[in-house]
Amino acid sequence: MTFKRKSSGPVAFEALKRQVGELGLDQFAIVIGLGAKEYRVAVSAAFAGTKVAPTFPFIGLTICKALRKTKHVIANSGNKY
């Protein structure tokens, strides 16, 4: 998914916001956003006006460090993903 490169057919914020409602994503207690600044902006815009406040735990990390931390959290969570 992209929000910048026009050649890849970027997803409009309005479409994301519509999907949040259609898929019931605004019913989750926690929404974790992963990605660079463009993704944070898009996810925040998609959930604007809902009771969900997305969190972005890996802000400032390189993609490699963020992926490593994500894998570590999943492996040590005790849940099956």
C-alpha positions as CSV (number, residue, x, y, z in Angstrom):
1,M,0.0,0.0,0.0
2,T,1.3,3.4,-0.8
3,F,0.2,7.0,-0.3
4,K,2.9,8.8,-2.3
5,R,3.8,7.3,-5.6
6,K,1.1,8.1,-8.1
7,S,2.3,5.3,-10.4
8,S,1.3,2.7,-7.8
9,G,-2.3,3.9,-7.4
10,P,-2.2,5.5,-4.0
11,V,-5.1,4.8,-1.6
12,A,-7.2,7.9,-0.8
13,F,-7.7,8.8,2.8
14,E,-11.4,8.8,2.2
15,A,-11.3,5.2,1.1
16,L,-9.3,4.2,4.2
17,K,-11.8,6.0,6.4
18,R,-14.7,4.2,4.7
19,Q,-13.0,0.9,5.2
20,V,-12.6,1.6,8.9
21,G,-16.3,1.8,9.2
22,E,-17.2,-1.0,6.8
23,L,-14.8,-3.5,8.3
24,G,-15.6,-2.4,11.9
25,L,-12.0,-1.5,12.6
26,D,-13.2,1.3,14.9
27,Q,-14.5,-1.4,17.3
28,F,-11.0,-2.5,18.4
29,A,-9.6,-1.2,21.6
30,I,-6.1,-0.9,20.3
31,V,-5.0,-0.1,16.8
32,I,-1.2,-0.3,16.2
33,G,0.2,1.5,13.2
34,L,3.4,0.4,11.6
35,G,5.2,2.4,8.9
36,A,6.8,5.7,8.0
37,K,5.4,9.2,8.3
38,E,3.0,8.8,5.4
39,Y,1.4,5.7,7.0
40,R,1.0,7.4,10.4
41,V,-0.7,10.4,8.7
42,A,-3.0,8.0,6.7
43,V,-3.9,5.8,9.7
44,S,-4.6,8.8,11.9
45,A,-6.8,10.3,9.3
46,A,-8.7,7.1,8.7
47,F,-9.5,6.8,12.4
48,A,-10.3,10.5,12.9
49,G,-13.7,11.0,14.4
50,T,-13.8,7.6,16.0
51,K,-13.1,6.6,19.6
52,V,-9.9,4.9,18.6
53,A,-6.6,6.6,19.0
54,P,-4.0,4.7,16.9
55,T,-0.6,4.2,18.5
56,F,2.7,4.1,16.6
57,P,5.2,2.3,18.9
58,F,8.1,2.3,16.5
59,I,8.3,6.0,15.5
60,G,11.9,6.9,14.8
61,L,13.2,3.3,14.3
62,T,14.6,2.1,11.0
63,I,12.5,-0.4,9.2
64,C,14.9,-3.2,10.2
65,K,14.7,-2.4,13.9
66,A,10.9,-2.0,13.8
67,L,10.5,-5.4,12.1
68,R,12.9,-7.0,14.6
69,K,10.9,-5.5,17.6
70,T,7.6,-6.5,16.0
71,K,8.8,-10.1,15.7
72,H,10.1,-10.1,19.2
73,V,6.8,-8.8,20.7
74,I,4.8,-11.4,18.7
75,A,7.1,-14.2,19.7
76,N,6.9,-13.3,23.4
77,S,3.3,-12.3,23.6
78,G,1.9,-15.7,24.6
79,N,-0.8,-15.3,21.8
80,K,-1.0,-17.1,18.5
81,Y,-0.9,-14.7,15.6
